[in-house]
Amino acid sequence: MTVTLRPSAARGHADHGWLDSRHTFSFAHYFDPEQMGFRALRVINEDVIAPGTGFGPHGHHDMEIITYVTAGALEHRDSTGGHSVIRPGEVQRMSAGTGVRHSEVNASREEPVRLLQIWIVPAREGLAPGYEQALFPPDGKRNRLCPIAAPGGRDGALTLGQDATVYASLLDAGVRQELPLAAGRGAWIQLISGRAMVNGGELADGDGAAVEDVGTVTLEALAESELLVFDLP
């Protein structure tokens, strides 16, 4: 069994005034050759965007991009015609595919917005660009692993162009959850808030962990916790 912890404090950090960003893996001006992603998971950025500001139109291609808002409201527009406001509990998946442009701005002029932006490398290049958004209420994530993105959109999840499944969970203190891992697969756990044990390693706010060579991922909340779990090829 291999459990590799990624402490929050070790992440890359960029403070642009309007944007405060923590990079779990190499991104933009933060580069660490030892932190280029984990399996098909390429980016996890924890962003705080100031009121009335945001990312202007910019392009992506050949990437599955998941946006998970934890506080505030984020307004999204893209070149496929997608337009929405994403709030806590709502998750967006944008397939950049052959090319897409989008903007992401704080929908409020009074409150910051906090989010995780996640990039997953697709199973193949050249997919058609696409956009999808859904609400995953707290009750559906409470003390269980709720799939929010998966191949074929199984179990009500958003459709992901990779053989990977992303779960969201809200665990009460003392609750234990398990995720079986098929042979040859790995898991990444990103703790958004709280404290939890992951196969013997302890995580706190913003910490992550890679788990490999294990048949079951074991999670135990030491305090009320919000987390994401990635089952990856």
N, C-alpha and C positions, 0 to 999 in steps of 0.2 A: 504493500500500500504506500502510495506517495501523496502527501499533502504538502503543498507549497503555499505559504502565506504571503500575501501582498499587503503590507500595512498601509493604511490611509496616508500616513505621513511620508511614505516613500514615493507616492505618486508625483508625477510632474505637476507643476502649478504655474498658471498664467493669470495675472491680474491686469486686465486692460481698462480698468475703471468701470466701464459699462458691463463688462463680463469678467466673472471670476470662475476659473475653470480648473478642475482637477482631472488629470489624465492617468488612468490606470495603465495604459499602454502608450508607446511612442505615438505622438500626434503633433502636427504643426511644428513649432520650434522646439518641442521637447523630444529628444531622441535618446533612447537607451537601447543598444543592440540586444540586450538581454530581455527587453520588454517590448516585443513586436507583436504581441497578441498571444492567444492560446487556442491552438487548433483553428477552427473556423471563426472564432471570435477575434475580431481585429481591434475594436475600439470600445471603451467604456469611458465616456466623459461625464463628469458631474458638473453641470453648469448652473451658475446663478446669474440671471440677466436682469439688469437694472430696469426700473420702470421706464416705459416709453422708448426703449432701445431694442436692438436685436441684430440678427444676421440679415443683411440685404440679400438680394438674389445672387445665387452662386450655383455652380454645377457639380454633379456627381455622376459616376457611371459604375456599373458592375459592382453594386454593393446593396445589401439588404439593410435598411436603416430603420431602427426602432426608437421611438421617442416615448419616454415614460416620465410623466410630470408628477412631482411629489408635492408641490405647493405653487399656488398662483395659476396663471393662465397663459398659454402660448398660442399665438396666432400663426397658422401655417398657410402658405400659398405655394402652388407648384405649377410647372408647365404642362401637367396632364389635366389641369383644370381643378385640381384638388384645392379646397379652401375650408378651413375649420379652425375652431379654437379648442385646444386640448387642455383639459383640467385634470386634477388628481382623480385617479380611477380610470381615466381614459388612456388608451394606448394607440399609437399610430405606427403603421408599417408602410414605408415607402421603398419600393423596388426601383433603384436607379437604372439598372439594366443598360440599355443602349445609350442612355443619357437623359438627365432630367435637371431642371433648374428649380430651385425653391428658395423661399425666404422664411425665416422664423423670428418673430418679434414678440416682445412682451405685450400682451393684450391690455395691460393695465398701465396707467400713468401714475399710479400711487404705490403699488406693491411689487416687489421683485418676484420673478418666477424661478423656480428650482426644478431641474430636470436631469434625467440621465439620457444621454444619446448613445446608442449602441449600434455598432456596425458589425455585420456578419457577412463573410465572404460567401457569395452564392455558389451553388453546386456547379453551375456553368455560366459562362459569360454570354452576353447578347440577349438576355431576357427582355421582354417588353416592359417598359416603365409602368408602374402601378402604384396605387395609393389605397389604403384601407385604415379604418379607425373603428374602435369599439370600446364600450364601457365594460369594465370588470369591477362590479361593486365589491365593497369590503367584505360582505358576507360570503361571497364566493371564494375569497382568498383567506378567510379566517381559519387558521389551524389546518390548512391543507395546501398542497401545491397545485395552483391553478394554472393550466397552460394558457399563455397569452399569445404565443406565436409558435406555429408548428407546421410541418409539411402537410399540405392539403387542407389546412385550417381545421384539423381534427378537434373534436370536443369543444367547438365554439371559439377556438383560437384564431388569431389572424394568420393568413397564409404566408408561409415562409419558403423561399426558393432555395432551401438547403435542408439536408437531413439533420436538423437540429431542432430542439424544443426548448422554449424559454418559459419558465414557470415564475409566477409571482406568489408571494405568501406573506401573510400577517400572522405571526405566531405569538400567542400568549406565553408569559413566563412559565417554564416547566414543560411546555409541549414539545413532543418529539415527532419528527417526520423522517421517513426514509424514501429514497429514490433508487430503485434498482438500475444498475448500469450494465448494458450489454458488453460483451467482451470486445476489447479494442477501443472503447469509447472513454471519454473523459468528461468531467463536470467542472464548471466554474461557478462559484458562489460569490455573489456581491451583496454585502450587508449594507443596506441603505441607512438603517438606524437600529439601535438596540445593542444587544450582546448575545452571542450564540456560539455553541460548540459545533464544529464541523469535523467529523471523524477524528476527534481528539485535539484539534486545533481551535483556539479561541479567537473569535472575531468581535470587533467593536465597530462603531460608526465608520463607514467608508472603507473598511477592510475588505479584501477579497481573498479567495483561496482557490487553487487548482487542485483537483482530486483525480488521480489516475491509479490504475492497477488495483481497483477495488470493485467488488461486485455490487456494493450498496453504499450510497451516500447517506450518511446519518447526520441529521440536523437536530439540535436541541437548543431551544431558546432559554437563555439565562435571565432575560428581561424581555419585555414586550418588544418585538423586532419586526422590521419590514425587510424583505430580502428578495433577490432574484436568483434563480438557479438555471444554469444552462447545461443541457445534455448535448454533447458535441461529438461529431465524428472525428 
